Amino acid sequence: MDGSRHAVWSGNGQKILYAPFEYDSIVGPEKLWDDVTVHAFFTKHWSSSIYLALGYVAVVNVLQRIMENRKPFSMKKLLLLWNGFLALFSIMGTWRFGIEFIHTVLNRSFTDSVCFSVDPTGPAAFWACMFAFSKIAEFGDTLFLVLRKRPVIFLHWYHHAVVLIYSWHSVHSVVLVHSSFRSHNVLDD
């Protein structure tokens, strides 16, 4: 076990305790990762997720009314591409995030895995933020349902709206989106 060694990340007036981890390699877009800039964006704009969620609910309702007297669209090829892209994105994020997660679970104490964040400068943080940004793109799931005249139940649109807000706020609070137990790892300056 690595014990309870931790590191401290500082940026945008906050500090976060994290379990240090070094990846063997940085791949693709991870090379562009700028933890301070992305954190600053979410710190400044996390509340925009509330407006995006409200706009999403309004658009869903308006589109459902527009589609009432229209024929459903056939979108098989587009849906195939859409779902294929989301699957590849999810696989990549799970793989890259999973490397650090599995290392933490196998090599650190349970307390460390719950109390410390992932390395905010590393690939897991990049993929956690991409997950947060992807919540906007996933509004497209509902768009496909509405345009194909499929039922959109309350739980569907509520889930999309709330997960967007939760994810964006988690990044702002430096509480990465994979854990709901990290609220005590942020230290305000």
ChimeraX attribute file (.defattr): number of C-alpha atoms within 10 A of each C-alpha:
attribute: neighborCount
match mode: 1-to-1
recipient: residues
	/A:1	9
	/A:2	13
	/A:3	11
	/A:4	13
	/A:5	12
	/A:6	17
	/A:7	15
	/A:8	18
	/A:9	17
	/A:10	15
	/A:11	14
	/A:12	12
	/A:13	9
	/A:14	16
	/A:15	17
	/A:16	24
	/A:17	23
	/A:18	21
	/A:19	22
	/A:20	19
	/A:21	18
	/A:22	10
	/A:23	12
	/A:24	6
	/A:25	8
	/A:26	14
	/A:27	11
	/A:28	6
	/A:29	10
	/A:30	17
	/A:31	12
	/A:32	10
	/A:33	18
	/A:34	13
	/A:35	18
	/A:36	14
	/A:37	12
	/A:38	15
	/A:39	21
	/A:40	16
	/A:41	13
	/A:42	21
	/A:43	18
	/A:44	11
	/A:45	14
	/A:46	22
	/A:47	14
	/A:48	14
	/A:49	22
	/A:50	18
	/A:51	13
	/A:52	16
	/A:53	22
	/A:54	13
	/A:55	13
	/A:56	20
	/A:57	17
	/A:58	12
	/A:59	13
	/A:60	20
	/A:61	13
	/A:62	11
	/A:63	14
	/A:64	19
	/A:65	12
	/A:66	12
	/A:67	15
	/A:68	12
	/A:69	8
	/A:70	11
	/A:71	10
	/A:72	15
	/A:73	13
	/A:74	11
	/A:75	11
	/A:76	9
	/A:77	9
	/A:78	11
	/A:79	13
	/A:80	10
	/A:81	11
	/A:82	15
	/A:83	13
	/A:84	12
	/A:85	12
	/A:86	14
	/A:87	12
	/A:88	11
	/A:89	16
	/A:90	15
	/A:91	12
	/A:92	13
	/A:93	18
	/A:94	15
	/A:95	14
	/A:96	21
	/A:97	20
	/A:98	13
	/A:99	14
	/A:100	20
	/A:101	18
	/A:102	12
	/A:103	12
	/A:104	22
	/A:105	15
	/A:106	12
	/A:107	14
	/A:108	17
	/A:109	15
	/A:110	11
	/A:111	11
	/A:112	19
	/A:113	23
	/A:114	15
	/A:115	18
	/A:116	26
	/A:117	29
	/A:118	26
	/A:119	24
	/A:120	26
	/A:121	16
	/A:122	22
	/A:123	25
	/A:124	27
	/A:125	23
	/A:126	24
	/A:127	24
	/A:128	23
	/A:129	23
	/A:130	13
	/A:131	20
	/A:132	23
	/A:133	14
	/A:134	16
	/A:135	20
	/A:136	17
	/A:137	11
	/A:138	14
	/A:139	19
	/A:140	13
	/A:141	15
	/A:142	19
	/A:143	17
	/A:144	18
	/A:145	16
	/A:146	22
	/A:147	20
	/A:148	16
	/A:149	17
	/A:150	12
	/A:151	11
	/A:152	15
	/A:153	8
	/A:154	8
	/A:155	9
	/A:156	12
	/A:157	17
	/A:158	12
	/A:159	10
	/A:160	19
	/A:161	23
	/A:162	14
	/A:163	17
	/A:164	24
	/A:165	20
	/A:166	16
	/A:167	24
	/A:168	27
	/A:169	23
	/A:170	24
	/A:171	22
	/A:172	22
	/A:173	20
	/A:174	27
	/A:175	25
	/A:176	26
	/A:177	21
	/A:178	16
	/A:179	13
	/A:180	10
	/A:181	14
	/A:182	21
	/A:183	16
	/A:184	11
	/A:185	19
	/A:186	20
	/A:187	15
	/A:188	10
	/A:189	9
